[in-house]
Amino acid sequence: MPGRQRSSSPVRKPRPTARGWTLFGVGVAALIAALTFGRSDVLFLGLFLVTVPLAAMISVTVDRPRLSVTRTFQPDVVAVGETATVSTTARNESPRPSPPARWREYAPTGLEVQPSAPFPRLDTHQPAIHRAKDTVTLRQDVRALHRGSHGIGPLIVSRTDPFGLAYAEYAVGQPRQLIVTPCVRALARGELDIARSEGTEHELLRHSIPSADELIAREYRPGDPLRRVHWRATARHDKLMVRQEEQRSNPEAWILFDTHVAHQQDRFLAPRAAERADAEFEELVELVASVGVHLLDEEFVVSIVETAPRQLGGRTGAGRSGTLGSTTPTYDLGGADRLLLADLASIDQTTEYRDDAVAELSAGLRRSGRAVPVFAMLLAGSSEEVGALAALRPMCDPAVAFVGASADPAVAETLADAGWICVPFSSAEGTVAAWQQALGRHRTAVQRG
């Protein structure tokens, strides 16, 4: 919660309004006329008209709002396109009632907030009474337009003098960050998210406890696969028994996330190209978010390797076999979807390059000990990097590469020749269309053997 600020700093310094400037102009004209024609009565009128706007500016400077501000969000995290309710509690800290004013929340371009509205009159500060008439709660719905961590605040309080001759804006309180995550699209289930192994934890357990079959056999339950029936224990107990240790542990899946960009677009020289590049990267982030959440819902442990210096946090060394001791950001069960989306909220492209990204993916797949699902989300890639990625095909099942429209055609050709399922994606078609196309190509590949 932001700290309380008992005073206000000006956003726009006090200045005359249109009425104030008009009055000041008339006063200056009266002074000129008085000096020209020697009229003392006009001189006093001119001095009065010139002085009044200046006095009004002094009044809005001295009688500035003195408020303490706190701010809460409901919910704290939203996705692109969703709305959050912002509750701003303002308390008058002055021994006098608050002056007439208007209010609005400052917000960056990634958020859509309401325009200014009248600020309620608050009574004098009452320190002994909680939430008395010196306190008001202002609520508004804020719509998230762009992914990121956006600061809402400070509270902008604008006021004029009673005659409407001077105007000033003051910033009160401290901003608070609202996390806007990428949008997650619901993806259809299919062969791409079916684990073809029983996980790696069982394999380690079976090697460490050779007689585990007889130690933890249990009674059959509806829904247990018949391949897990323990016939020796069934004969001994005269009822159907299954091997408890062969319940599928959470399988692994890996994502290669292309966050490297060869060079930043010059937004002044090529604004349209920069906008297209931004839109393509946002679609890539949405694709990673949707596929990652989908895999987590299917009870996969998801590890993500970035092609640029690491920005994701995850749960490093999450304790799952195959990731234990690894520095790769890993997302397992229990709120991992929220953690993944929060990490993706602030991720960005960078010109820095990691030449060990594919090597890190290869090491993780070797630790897995068997072929696991791998999804490569690519925007570009050097020939060496793509060649190394293509060589990992035997350790991937399935191996799917989503390739951006701006990528070199040689990227998809190299991967497809190695047996990868290559699917082009673009912001125009969307995440769901790319996933459906991947499902279709995988079914075709299976039918062809």
ROVOFI-592231 format. One record per residue (C-alpha): residue in three letters; chain; x, y, z. Coordinates in nm, 3 decimals. Example, Ala and Ser with C-alpha at 12.3 -4.5 7.8 and 13.67 -1.06 7.14 Angstrom:
2
+-----+---+---------+---------+---------+
:   r : c :      xx :      yy :      zz :
+-----+---+---------+---------+---------+
: ALA : A :   1.230 :  -0.450 :   0.780 :
: SER : A :   1.367 :  -0.106 :   0.714 :
+-----+---+---------+---------+---------+
END
This chain:
449
+-----+---+---------+---------+---------+
:   r : c :      xx :      yy :      zz :
+-----+---+---------+---------+---------+
: MET : A :   0.000 :   0.000 :   0.000 :
: PRO : A :   0.144 :   0.336 :  -0.092 :
: GLY : A :   0.263 :   0.572 :   0.171 :
: ARG : A :   0.047 :   0.861 :   0.280 :
: GLN : A :   0.126 :   1.204 :   0.148 :
: ARG : A :  -0.015 :   1.492 :   0.351 :
: SER : A :   0.063 :   1.766 :   0.102 :
: SER : A :   0.035 :   1.806 :  -0.270 :
: SER : A :   0.282 :   1.896 :  -0.542 :
: PRO : A :   0.168 :   2.100 :  -0.843 :
: VAL : A :   0.129 :   1.928 :  -1.177 :
: ARG : A :   0.027 :   2.249 :  -1.350 :
: LYS : A :   0.135 :   2.562 :  -1.173 :
: PRO : A :  -0.135 :   2.818 :  -1.095 :
: ARG : A :  -0.232 :   3.015 :  -1.403 :
: PRO : A :  -0.523 :   3.235 :  -1.510 :
: THR : A :  -0.825 :   3.082 :  -1.675 :
: ALA : A :  -0.976 :   3.228 :  -1.993 :
: ARG : A :  -1.187 :   3.452 :  -1.772 :
: GLY : A :  -0.880 :   3.555 :  -1.574 :
: TRP : A :  -0.684 :   3.636 :  -1.890 :
: THR : A :  -0.975 :   3.842 :  -2.021 :
: LEU : A :  -0.999 :   4.037 :  -1.697 :
: PHE : A :  -0.622 :   4.091 :  -1.696 :
: GLY : A :  -0.630 :   4.211 :  -2.058 :
: VAL : A :  -0.908 :   4.457 :  -1.984 :
: GLY : A :  -0.710 :   4.582 :  -1.684 :
: VAL : A :  -0.399 :   4.639 :  -1.895 :
: ALA : A :  -0.606 :   4.825 :  -2.155 :
: ALA : A :  -0.755 :   5.041 :  -1.878 :
: LEU : A :  -0.411 :   5.126 :  -1.747 :
: ILE : A :  -0.295 :   5.230 :  -2.093 :
: ALA : A :  -0.607 :   5.441 :  -2.138 :
: ALA : A :  -0.560 :   5.604 :  -1.795 :
: LEU : A :  -0.200 :   5.696 :  -1.872 :
: THR : A :  -0.298 :   5.825 :  -2.217 :
: PHE : A :  -0.590 :   6.039 :  -2.112 :
: GLY : A :  -0.486 :   6.112 :  -1.755 :
: ARG : A :  -0.795 :   5.959 :  -1.596 :
: SER : A :  -0.729 :   5.860 :  -1.233 :
: ASP : A :  -1.061 :   5.673 :  -1.197 :
: VAL : A :  -0.974 :   5.452 :  -1.495 :
: LEU : A :  -0.629 :   5.403 :  -1.343 :
: PHE : A :  -0.774 :   5.258 :  -1.022 :
: LEU : A :  -1.009 :   5.036 :  -1.226 :
: GLY : A :  -0.717 :   4.906 :  -1.431 :
: LEU : A :  -0.511 :   4.832 :  -1.121 :
: PHE : A :  -0.803 :   4.645 :  -0.969 :
: LEU : A :  -0.866 :   4.436 :  -1.282 :
: VAL : A :  -0.496 :   4.347 :  -1.312 :
: THR : A :  -0.462 :   4.260 :  -0.943 :
: VAL : A :  -0.768 :   4.035 :  -0.910 :
: PRO : A :  -0.637 :   3.748 :  -1.135 :
: LEU : A :  -0.302 :   3.763 :  -0.955 :
: ALA : A :  -0.480 :   3.740 :  -0.619 :
: ALA : A :  -0.680 :   3.444 :  -0.750 :
: MET : A :  -0.358 :   3.264 :  -0.847 :
: ILE : A :  -0.220 :   3.326 :  -0.498 :
: SER : A :  -0.538 :   3.189 :  -0.343 :
: VAL : A :  -0.527 :   2.858 :  -0.531 :
: THR : A :  -0.159 :   2.830 :  -0.440 :
: VAL : A :  -0.210 :   2.887 :  -0.069 :
: ASP : A :  -0.537 :   2.697 :  -0.035 :
: ARG : A :  -0.411 :   2.381 :  -0.200 :
: PRO : A :  -0.566 :   2.042 :  -0.113 :
: ARG : A :  -0.396 :   1.860 :   0.175 :
: LEU : A :  -0.496 :   1.498 :   0.144 :
: SER : A :  -0.366 :   1.155 :   0.235 :
: VAL : A :  -0.437 :   0.893 :  -0.029 :
: THR : A :  -0.446 :   0.512 :  -0.033 :
: ARG : A :  -0.540 :   0.295 :  -0.327 :
: THR : A :  -0.660 :  -0.065 :  -0.374 :
: PHE : A :  -0.736 :  -0.276 :  -0.683 :
: GLN : A :  -0.999 :  -0.542 :  -0.738 :
: PRO : A :  -0.857 :  -0.767 :  -0.873 :
: ASP : A :  -0.485 :  -0.700 :  -0.829 :
: VAL : A :  -0.394 :  -0.867 :  -1.161 :
: VAL : A :  -0.592 :  -0.841 :  -1.484 :
: ALA : A :  -0.542 :  -0.959 :  -1.842 :
: VAL : A :  -0.534 :  -0.741 :  -2.151 :
: GLY : A :  -0.888 :  -0.629 :  -2.232 :
: GLU : A :  -1.019 :  -0.681 :  -1.878 :
: THR : A :  -1.117 :  -0.417 :  -1.623 :
: ALA : A :  -1.015 :  -0.360 :  -1.263 :
: THR : A :  -1.199 :  -0.155 :  -1.003 :
: VAL : A :  -0.973 :   0.108 :  -0.846 :
: SER : A :  -1.079 :   0.234 :  -0.503 :
: THR : A :  -0.899 :   0.552 :  -0.399 :
: THR : A :  -0.952 :   0.664 :  -0.040 :
: ALA : A :  -0.872 :   1.031 :   0.021 :
: ARG : A :  -0.872 :   1.196 :   0.364 :
: ASN : A :  -0.859 :   1.566 :   0.435 :
: GLU : A :  -0.557 :   1.646 :   0.652 :
: SER : A :  -0.629 :   2.019 :   0.675 :
: PRO : A :  -0.797 :   2.197 :   0.969 :
: ARG : A :  -1.029 :   2.356 :   0.712 :
: PRO : A :  -1.285 :   2.194 :   0.481 :
: SER : A :  -1.149 :   2.099 :   0.142 :
: PRO : A :  -1.209 :   2.354 :  -0.136 :
: PRO : A :  -1.423 :   2.275 :  -0.444 :
: ALA : A :  -1.221 :   2.068 :  -0.688 :
: ARG : A :  -1.223 :   1.798 :  -0.953 :
: TRP : A :  -1.025 :   1.474 :  -0.958 :
: ARG : A :  -0.881 :   1.214 :  -1.192 :
: GLU : A :  -0.626 :   0.936 :  -1.167 :
: TYR : A :  -0.303 :   0.966 :  -1.360 :
: ALA : A :  -0.238 :   0.656 :  -1.572 :
: PRO : A :  -0.005 :   0.568 :  -1.862 :
: THR : A :  -0.128 :   0.497 :  -2.214 :
: GLY : A :  -0.158 :   0.125 :  -2.137 :
: LEU : A :  -0.463 :   0.193 :  -1.919 :
: GLU : A :  -0.794 :   0.361 :  -1.990 :
: VAL : A :  -0.928 :   0.567 :  -1.699 :
: GLN : A :  -1.231 :   0.789 :  -1.662 :
: PRO : A :  -1.211 :   1.166 :  -1.724 :
: SER : A :  -1.210 :   1.417 :  -1.441 :
: ALA : A :  -1.511 :   1.428 :  -1.208 :
: PRO : A :  -1.622 :   1.655 :  -0.922 :
: PHE : A :  -1.434 :   1.595 :  -0.597 :
: PRO : A :  -1.665 :   1.582 :  -0.292 :
: ARG : A :  -1.632 :   1.851 :  -0.025 :
: LEU : A :  -1.463 :   1.707 :   0.284 :
: ASP : A :  -1.502 :   1.826 :   0.641 :
: THR : A :  -1.213 :   1.938 :   0.857 :
: HIS : A :  -0.967 :   1.671 :   0.965 :
: GLN : A :  -1.093 :   1.462 :   1.256 :
: PRO : A :  -0.797 :   1.257 :   1.382 :
: ALA : A :  -0.991 :   1.076 :   1.657 :
: ILE : A :  -1.260 :   0.942 :   1.423 :
: HIS : A :  -1.195 :   0.673 :   1.164 :
: ARG : A :  -1.358 :   0.725 :   0.824 :
: ALA : A :  -1.552 :   1.032 :   0.931 :
: LYS : A :  -1.686 :   1.299 :   0.696 :
: ASP : A :  -1.329 :   1.404 :   0.627 :
: THR : A :  -1.280 :   1.085 :   0.419 :
: VAL : A :  -1.417 :   0.977 :   0.082 :
: THR : A :  -1.365 :   0.666 :  -0.134 :
: LEU : A :  -1.355 :   0.727 :  -0.508 :
: ARG : A :  -1.418 :   0.428 :  -0.734 :
: GLN : A :  -1.373 :   0.380 :  -1.105 :
: ASP : A :  -1.326 :   0.096 :  -1.355 :
: VAL : A :  -0.991 :   0.094 :  -1.533 :
: ARG : A :  -0.955 :  -0.099 :  -1.859 :
: ALA : A :  -0.624 :  -0.264 :  -1.942 :
: LEU : A :  -0.513 :  -0.195 :  -2.299 :
: HIS : A :  -0.154 :  -0.319 :  -2.301 :
: ARG : A :   0.048 :  -0.582 :  -2.118 :
: GLY : A :   0.288 :  -0.463 :  -1.849 :
: SER : A :   0.317 :  -0.327 :  -1.498 :
: HIS : A :   0.141 :   0.009 :  -1.501 :
: GLY : A :   0.142 :   0.268 :  -1.226 :
: ILE : A :  -0.196 :   0.417 :  -1.138 :
: GLY : A :  -0.162 :   0.747 :  -0.957 :
: PRO : A :  -0.094 :   0.993 :  -0.822 :
: LEU : A :  -0.439 :   1.139 :  -0.768 :
: ILE : A :  -0.470 :   1.461 :  -0.972 :
: VAL : A :  -0.681 :   1.722 :  -0.795 :
: SER : A :  -0.760 :   2.037 :  -0.995 :
: ARG : A :  -0.928 :   2.344 :  -0.854 :
: THR : A :  -1.019 :   2.701 :  -0.940 :
: ASP : A :  -1.085 :   3.000 :  -0.721 :
: PRO : A :  -1.447 :   3.087 :  -0.635 :
: PHE : A :  -1.465 :   3.338 :  -0.924 :
: GLY : A :  -1.311 :   3.105 :  -1.182 :
: LEU : A :  -1.016 :   3.334 :  -1.254 :
: ALA : A :  -0.722 :   3.097 :  -1.173 :
: TYR : A :  -0.662 :   2.726 :  -1.214 :
: ALA : A :  -0.410 :   2.475 :  -1.073 :
: GLU : A :  -0.353 :   2.097 :  -1.065 :
: TYR : A :  -0.194 :   1.909 :  -0.777 :
: ALA : A :  -0.061 :   1.553 :  -0.759 :
: VAL : A :  -0.150 :   1.380 :  -0.432 :
: GLY : A :  -0.026 :   1.044 :  -0.305 :
: GLN : A :   0.199 :   0.782 :  -0.462 :
: PRO : A :   0.126 :   0.554 :  -0.760 :
: ARG : A :   0.054 :   0.185 :  -0.723 :
: GLN : A :   0.138 :  -0.079 :  -0.982 :
: LEU : A :  -0.136 :  -0.273 :  -1.161 :
: ILE : A :  -0.009 :  -0.588 :  -1.331 :
: VAL : A :  -0.161 :  -0.652 :  -1.673 :
: THR : A :  -0.091 :  -1.003 :  -1.801 :
: PRO : A :  -0.112 :  -1.129 :  -2.158 :
: CYS : A :  -0.448 :  -1.264 :  -2.266 :
: VAL : A :  -0.482 :  -1.643 :  -2.232 :
: ARG : A :  -0.676 :  -1.822 :  -2.503 :
: ALA : A :  -0.848 :  -2.153 :  -2.434 :
: LEU : A :  -0.675 :  -2.423 :  -2.641 :
: ALA : A :  -0.827 :  -2.750 :  -2.750 :
: ARG : A :  -0.695 :  -3.074 :  -2.606 :
: GLY : A :  -0.523 :  -3.313 :  -2.842 :
: GLU : A :  -0.219 :  -3.527 :  -2.909 :
: LEU : A :   0.019 :  -3.235 :  -2.850 :
: ASP : A :  -0.048 :  -3.236 :  -2.476 :
: ILE : A :  -0.055 :  -3.611 :  -2.407 :
: ALA : A :   0.240 :  -3.740 :  -2.208 :
: ARG : A :   0.371 :  -4.059 :  -2.363 :
: SER : A :   0.577 :  -4.147 :  -2.059 :
: GLU : A :   0.489 :  -4.206 :  -1.697 :
: GLY : A :   0.709 :  -3.917 :  -1.589 :
: THR : A :   1.062 :  -3.928 :  -1.455 :
: GLU : A :   0.993 :  -3.951 :  -1.084 :
: HIS : A :   0.862 :  -4.304 :  -1.120 :
: GLU : A :   1.173 :  -4.406 :  -1.309 :
: LEU : A :   1.397 :  -4.280 :  -1.030 :
: LEU : A :   1.179 :  -4.445 :  -0.768 :
: ARG : A :   1.182 :  -4.780 :  -0.946 :
: HIS : A :   1.562 :  -4.776 :  -0.970 :
: SER : A :   1.605 :  -4.680 :  -0.605 :
: ILE : A :   1.343 :  -4.924 :  -0.465 :
: PRO : A :   1.339 :  -5.237 :  -0.684 :
: SER : A :   1.073 :  -5.410 :  -0.471 :
: ALA : A :   0.838 :  -5.111 :  -0.459 :
: ASP : A :   0.575 :  -5.302 :  -0.662 :
: GLU : A :   0.488 :  -5.525 :  -0.367 :
: LEU : A :   0.533 :  -5.257 :  -0.101 :
: ILE : A :   0.278 :  -5.007 :  -0.227 :
: ALA : A :   0.024 :  -5.208 :  -0.425 :
: ARG : A :  -0.329 :  -5.083 :  -0.354 :
: GLU : A :  -0.685 :  -5.181 :  -0.438 :
: TYR : A :  -0.814 :  -5.101 :  -0.784 :
: ARG : A :  -1.024 :  -4.785 :  -0.818 :
: PRO : A :  -1.257 :  -4.700 :  -1.104 :
: GLY : A :  -1.058 :  -4.513 :  -1.367 :
: ASP : A :  -0.722 :  -4.681 :  -1.299 :
: PRO : A :  -0.559 :  -4.803 :  -1.625 :
: LEU : A :  -0.559 :  -5.180 :  -1.655 :
: ARG : A :  -0.191 :  -5.174 :  -1.751 :
: ARG : A :  -0.115 :  -5.092 :  -1.385 :
: VAL : A :  -0.285 :  -5.408 :  -1.252 :
: HIS : A :  -0.049 :  -5.590 :  -1.014 :
: TRP : A :  -0.131 :  -5.957 :  -1.084 :
: ARG : A :   0.087 :  -6.100 :  -0.808 :
: ALA : A :  -0.080 :  -5.881 :  -0.544 :
: THR : A :  -0.421 :  -5.951 :  -0.701 :
: ALA : A :  -0.371 :  -6.325 :  -0.659 :
: ARG : A :  -0.248 :  -6.281 :  -0.301 :
: HIS : A :  -0.537 :  -6.058 :  -0.186 :
: ASP : A :  -0.805 :  -6.218 :  -0.404 :
: LYS : A :  -0.910 :  -5.876 :  -0.536 :
: LEU : A :  -0.792 :  -5.649 :  -0.813 :
: MET : A :  -0.480 :  -5.454 :  -0.709 :
: VAL : A :  -0.276 :  -5.189 :  -0.892 :
: ARG : A :   0.077 :  -5.055 :  -0.853 :
: GLN : A :   0.054 :  -4.726 :  -0.662 :
: GLU : A :   0.401 :  -4.609 :  -0.760 :
: GLU : A :   0.319 :  -4.625 :  -1.127 :
: GLN : A :   0.062 :  -4.351 :  -1.110 :
: ARG : A :   0.179 :  -4.095 :  -1.356 :
: SER : A :   0.390 :  -3.826 :  -1.196 :
: ASN : A :   0.365 :  -3.480 :  -1.342 :
: PRO : A :   0.526 :  -3.504 :  -1.687 :
: GLU : A :   0.757 :  -3.238 :  -1.822 :
: ALA : A :   0.724 :  -3.000 :  -2.114 :
: TRP : A :   0.971 :  -2.743 :  -2.242 :
: ILE : A :   0.923 :  -2.411 :  -2.417 :
: LEU : A :   1.193 :  -2.226 :  -2.610 :
: PHE : A :   1.093 :  -1.858 :  -2.601 :
: ASP : A :   1.257 :  -1.627 :  -2.857 :
: THR : A :   1.304 :  -1.295 :  -2.674 :
: HIS : A :   1.605 :  -1.183 :  -2.876 :
: VAL : A :   1.574 :  -0.917 :  -3.145 :
: ALA : A :   1.857 :  -0.847 :  -3.388 :
: HIS : A :   1.806 :  -0.469 :  -3.378 :
: GLN : A :   1.547 :  -0.233 :  -3.240 :
: GLN : A :   1.320 :  -0.066 :  -3.493 :
: ASP : A :   1.361 :   0.307 :  -3.535 :
: ARG : A :   1.010 :   0.430 :  -3.456 :
: PHE : A :   1.072 :   0.762 :  -3.626 :
: LEU : A :   1.210 :   0.624 :  -3.953 :
: ALA : A :   0.988 :   0.314 :  -3.980 :
: PRO : A :   0.689 :   0.350 :  -3.745 :
: ARG : A :   0.475 :   0.095 :  -3.929 :
: ALA : A :   0.750 :  -0.166 :  -3.924 :
: ALA : A :   0.799 :  -0.106 :  -3.551 :
: GLU : A :   0.426 :  -0.146 :  -3.489 :
: ARG : A :   0.420 :  -0.473 :  -3.683 :
: ALA : A :   0.721 :  -0.602 :  -3.488 :
: ASP : A :   0.555 :  -0.508 :  -3.158 :
: ALA : A :   0.229 :  -0.674 :  -3.260 :
: GLU : A :   0.412 :  -0.992 :  -3.359 :
: PHE : A :   0.600 :  -1.007 :  -3.029 :
: GLU : A :   0.278 :  -0.949 :  -2.834 :
: GLU : A :   0.120 :  -1.237 :  -3.024 :
: LEU : A :   0.423 :  -1.450 :  -2.938 :
: VAL : A :   0.386 :  -1.363 :  -2.568 :
: GLU : A :   0.016 :  -1.451 :  -2.585 :
: LEU : A :   0.108 :  -1.781 :  -2.751 :
: VAL : A :   0.359 :  -1.865 :  -2.476 :
: ALA : A :   0.105 :  -1.771 :  -2.209 :
: SER : A :  -0.176 :  -1.975 :  -2.365 :
: VAL : A :   0.035 :  -2.285 :  -2.432 :
: GLY : A :   0.201 :  -2.262 :  -2.090 :
: VAL : A :  -0.127 :  -2.232 :  -1.899 :
: HIS : A :  -0.277 :  -2.509 :  -2.112 :
: LEU : A :   0.010 :  -2.743 :  -2.028 :
: LEU : A :  -0.012 :  -2.654 :  -1.658 :
: ASP : A :  -0.384 :  -2.732 :  -1.666 :
: GLU : A :  -0.291 :  -3.071 :  -1.810 :
: GLU : A :  -0.061 :  -3.119 :  -1.506 :
: PHE : A :   0.268 :  -3.073 :  -1.688 :
: VAL : A :   0.574 :  -2.919 :  -1.523 :
: VAL : A :   0.673 :  -2.646 :  -1.766 :
: SER : A :   1.030 :  -2.516 :  -1.809 :
: ILE : A :   1.099 :  -2.212 :  -2.028 :
: VAL : A :   1.431 :  -2.126 :  -2.192 :
: GLU : A :   1.475 :  -1.772 :  -2.327 :
: THR : A :   1.703 :  -1.692 :  -2.619 :
: ALA : A :   1.799 :  -1.358 :  -2.459 :
: PRO : A :   1.922 :  -1.298 :  -2.103 :
: ARG : A :   1.681 :  -1.447 :  -1.852 :
: GLN : A :   1.386 :  -1.230 :  -1.750 :
: LEU : A :   1.142 :  -1.491 :  -1.620 :
: GLY : A :   1.156 :  -1.586 :  -1.255 :
: GLY : A :   0.960 :  -1.910 :  -1.220 :
: ARG : A :   1.050 :  -2.152 :  -0.949 :
: THR : A :   1.415 :  -2.221 :  -1.021 :
: GLY : A :   1.512 :  -2.571 :  -0.917 :
: ALA : A :   1.152 :  -2.661 :  -0.844 :
: GLY : A :   1.244 :  -3.002 :  -0.706 :
: ARG : A :   1.095 :  -3.202 :  -0.992 :
: SER : A :   1.318 :  -3.467 :  -1.141 :
: GLY : A :   1.472 :  -3.336 :  -1.458 :
: THR : A :   1.476 :  -2.979 :  -1.323 :
: LEU : A :   1.632 :  -3.028 :  -0.980 :
: GLY : A :   1.928 :  -2.795 :  -0.947 :
: SER : A :   1.859 :  -2.630 :  -1.280 :
: THR : A :   1.865 :  -2.256 :  -1.325 :
: THR : A :   1.591 :  -2.275 :  -1.589 :
: PRO : A :   1.268 :  -2.099 :  -1.482 :
: THR : A :   1.026 :  -2.380 :  -1.401 :
: TYR : A :   0.653 :  -2.369 :  -1.335 :
: ASP : A :   0.492 :  -2.658 :  -1.153 :
: LEU : A :   0.151 :  -2.710 :  -0.996 :
: GLY : A :  -0.018 :  -2.493 :  -0.736 :
: GLY : A :  -0.065 :  -2.139 :  -0.865 :
: ALA : A :   0.203 :  -2.173 :  -1.130 :
: ASP : A :  -0.029 :  -2.033 :  -1.395 :
: ARG : A :  -0.058 :  -1.706 :  -1.204 :
: LEU : A :   0.318 :  -1.697 :  -1.152 :
: LEU : A :   0.380 :  -1.756 :  -1.523 :
: LEU : A :   0.141 :  -1.481 :  -1.629 :
: ALA : A :   0.288 :  -1.236 :  -1.379 :
: ASP : A :   0.636 :  -1.308 :  -1.518 :
: LEU : A :   0.518 :  -1.264 :  -1.876 :
: ALA : A :   0.350 :  -0.931 :  -1.792 :
: SER : A :   0.677 :  -0.739 :  -1.798 :
: ILE : A :   0.890 :  -0.942 :  -2.039 :
: ASP : A :   1.037 :  -0.758 :  -2.336 :
: GLN : A :   1.261 :  -0.812 :  -2.635 :
: THR : A :   1.627 :  -0.727 :  -2.603 :
: THR : A :   1.921 :  -0.699 :  -2.841 :
: GLU : A :   2.141 :  -0.900 :  -2.605 :
: TYR : A :   2.192 :  -1.259 :  -2.716 :
: ARG : A :   2.249 :  -1.587 :  -2.534 :
: ASP : A :   2.451 :  -1.835 :  -2.734 :
: ASP : A :   2.380 :  -2.114 :  -2.482 :
: ALA : A :   1.998 :  -2.115 :  -2.498 :
: VAL : A :   1.968 :  -2.427 :  -2.714 :
: ALA : A :   2.245 :  -2.591 :  -2.510 :
: GLU : A :   2.044 :  -2.525 :  -2.193 :
: LEU : A :   1.738 :  -2.681 :  -2.355 :
: SER : A :   1.945 :  -2.980 :  -2.465 :
: ALA : A :   2.083 :  -3.031 :  -2.113 :
: GLY : A :   1.732 :  -3.020 :  -1.968 :
: LEU : A :   1.605 :  -3.276 :  -2.217 :
: ARG : A :   1.896 :  -3.508 :  -2.138 :
: ARG : A :   1.815 :  -3.486 :  -1.768 :
: SER : A :   1.459 :  -3.586 :  -1.850 :
: GLY : A :   1.590 :  -3.917 :  -1.978 :
: ARG : A :   1.320 :  -3.957 :  -2.242 :
: ALA : A :   1.144 :  -3.769 :  -2.517 :
: VAL : A :   0.914 :  -3.496 :  -2.382 :
: PRO : A :   0.695 :  -3.230 :  -2.548 :
: VAL : A :   0.893 :  -2.929 :  -2.672 :
: PHE : A :   0.741 :  -2.610 :  -2.812 :
: ALA : A :   0.969 :  -2.356 :  -2.980 :
: MET : A :   0.825 :  -2.003 :  -3.015 :
: LEU : A :   1.047 :  -1.835 :  -3.274 :
: LEU : A :   1.062 :  -1.492 :  -3.435 :
: ALA : A :   1.404 :  -1.528 :  -3.595 :
: GLY : A :   1.719 :  -1.730 :  -3.529 :
: SER : A :   2.066 :  -1.775 :  -3.668 :
: SER : A :   2.150 :  -2.072 :  -3.886 :
: GLU : A :   2.371 :  -2.221 :  -3.611 :
: GLU : A :   2.095 :  -2.184 :  -3.351 :
: VAL : A :   1.828 :  -2.333 :  -3.575 :
: GLY : A :   2.059 :  -2.617 :  -3.675 :
: ALA : A :   2.128 :  -2.701 :  -3.310 :
: LEU : A :   1.756 :  -2.689 :  -3.236 :
: ALA : A :   1.680 :  -2.920 :  -3.526 :
: ALA : A :   1.930 :  -3.173 :  -3.388 :
: LEU : A :   1.723 :  -3.205 :  -3.069 :
: ARG : A :   1.433 :  -3.367 :  -3.255 :
: PRO : A :   1.498 :  -3.722 :  -3.124 :
: MET : A :   1.458 :  -3.594 :  -2.764 :
: CYS : A :   1.124 :  -3.423 :  -2.837 :
: ASP : A :   0.784 :  -3.589 :  -2.853 :
: PRO : A :   0.614 :  -3.398 :  -2.999 :
: ALA : A :   0.841 :  -3.127 :  -3.141 :
: VAL : A :   0.643 :  -2.819 :  -3.244 :
: ALA : A :   0.784 :  -2.490 :  -3.371 :
: PHE : A :   0.566 :  -2.180 :  -3.403 :
: VAL : A :   0.748 :  -1.952 :  -3.645 :
: GLY : A :   0.670 :  -1.582 :  -3.684 :
: ALA : A :   0.578 :  -1.433 :  -4.019 :
: SER : A :   0.888 :  -1.212 :  -4.017 :
: ALA : A :   1.127 :  -1.505 :  -3.973 :
: ASP : A :   1.356 :  -1.622 :  -4.251 :
: PRO : A :   1.185 :  -1.907 :  -4.446 :
: ALA : A :   1.502 :  -2.111 :  -4.394 :
: VAL : A :   1.411 :  -2.142 :  -4.023 :
: ALA : A :   1.095 :  -2.342 :  -4.091 :
: GLU : A :   1.261 :  -2.539 :  -4.372 :
: THR : A :   1.553 :  -2.651 :  -4.154 :
: LEU : A :   1.329 :  -2.757 :  -3.868 :
: ALA : A :   1.076 :  -2.929 :  -4.094 :
: ASP : A :   1.353 :  -3.130 :  -4.263 :
: ALA : A :   1.455 :  -3.254 :  -3.918 :
: GLY : A :   1.100 :  -3.369 :  -3.840 :
: TRP : A :   0.966 :  -3.072 :  -3.647 :
: ILE : A :   0.602 :  -2.968 :  -3.688 :
: CYS : A :   0.638 :  -2.609 :  -3.811 :
: VAL : A :   0.340 :  -2.375 :  -3.785 :
: PRO : A :   0.347 :  -2.010 :  -3.898 :
: PHE : A :   0.171 :  -1.762 :  -3.673 :
: SER : A :   0.075 :  -1.397 :  -3.705 :
: SER : A :  -0.121 :  -1.144 :  -3.505 :
: ALA : A :  -0.388 :  -1.147 :  -3.775 :
: GLU : A :  -0.465 :  -1.519 :  -3.737 :
: GLY : A :  -0.423 :  -1.547 :  -3.362 :
: THR : A :  -0.314 :  -1.802 :  -3.105 :
: VAL : A :  -0.610 :  -2.040 :  -3.133 :
: ALA : A :  -0.569 :  -2.072 :  -3.510 :
: ALA : A :  -0.197 :  -2.150 :  -3.475 :
: TRP : A :  -0.268 :  -2.417 :  -3.212 :
: GLN : A :  -0.542 :  -2.578 :  -3.423 :
: GLN : A :  -0.308 :  -2.584 :  -3.721 :
: ALA : A :  -0.042 :  -2.754 :  -3.507 :
: LEU : A :  -0.294 :  -3.016 :  -3.397 :
: GLY : A :  -0.395 :  -3.080 :  -3.758 :
: ARG : A :  -0.038 :  -3.115 :  -3.880 :
: HIS : A :   0.046 :  -3.350 :  -3.596 :
: ARG : A :  -0.251 :  -3.574 :  -3.678 :
: THR : A :  -0.144 :  -3.581 :  -4.042 :
: ALA : A :   0.211 :  -3.674 :  -3.945 :
: VAL : A :   0.087 :  -3.956 :  -3.722 :
: GLN : A :  -0.140 :  -4.094 :  -3.993 :
: ARG : A :   0.151 :  -4.097 :  -4.235 :
: GLY : A :   0.361 :  -4.281 :  -3.982 :
+-----+---+---------+---------+---------+
END
